[in-house]
Amino acid sequence: MIDFMVLALPRSGTTWVANWLTTETSLCLHDPLYRYHYEDLDKIETKKLLGVSCTGLYNFADWVNSHPAKKVILHRDLNEINKSLSDIGLSTLTTKDEDKLNSIDGVHIKW
């Protein structure tokens, strides 16, 4: 079962977070939705504390908010996110994405 979640919009440092939180006692998967359906995340087997650092789970706020894992939500300025996305040829986000992220219950941190 997932013990902790770090949630953010893309280009907000979640790759670094996953690297920092993967240790000899914990495994933090980065953007696991590329490989798993969110309802299957708790089925991942590990002997370590299991966490996710994800830029997609904010789209499933009801599921995230009902999950017992501890949650940290990272916020980066939307203009900075969109510049970074645009620079690498990806679609930009809207304030609707920010609103979804804001609807997640947990510790919200601006950077």
Secondary structure, 3 states (H helix, E strand, C coil): CEEEEEECCCCCCHHHHHHHHCCCCEEEEECHHHCCCHHHHHHCCCCCEEEEEECCHHHHHHHHHHCCCEEEEEECCHHHHHHHHHHCCCCCCCHHHHHHHHCCCCEEEEC
